[in-house]
């Protein structure tokens, strides 16, 4: 019973952070604590939604941070970039909260498709929606060499495809979650993109949200013939 109450309280906190972030377009003054807390609460909720997969999701978080460490210090495989203090304390230049971000998005991709390759494509689509907002008005990180897509180099998306496929390929395919938390995070960044008039990233994010909703509906719809035969 206590666990249920804690989860409900966490969803309420997450809901306030989600709505507050959209209402302020993610750039309200004196709220530097909000973005790290948003990711931490979202990550914990993703784990609570799929507790049987905590080992694989923790592995995904660790592998994702490994790619981040490689990227920050070598420029591979994403391109040259650097994090700002906006996401909280860092470990060798990578915010600790990025572990929660990878966990959430990998869980989301696995909920959309069991295929590592198509899951990696979903991850790339998410980054097309997320990165212009995060590296733009939110200033979570900076691209040091610029790029053609809202200042983001195309190597970033190629790197996301490779890194995401590598992570998804080594994770067990069982214990796929609902991806509900990831769905809400993608919707959050799509809303922020529209709020900042970043129409293309917003449209991409909205398309991914609708795709995930369609997949969820198809996976959980009941065959009328099955009901009739019962």
Secondary structure, DSSP 4 states (H G I P E B T S, - for coil): -HHHHHHHHHHHHHHHHHHHHHHTTT--TT-HHHHHHHHHHHHHHHHHHTGGGHHHHHHHHHHHHHHHHHHHHH-TTT-SEEE-GGG--EETTEETTHHHHHHHHHHHHHHH-S-HHHHHHHHHHHHHHHHHHHTTTS-SEEESS--TBTTB-HHHHHHHHHHHHHHHHHS-SSS----HHHHHHHHHHHHHHHHTT-HHHHHHHHHHHHHHHHHHHHHHPPPHHHHHH-
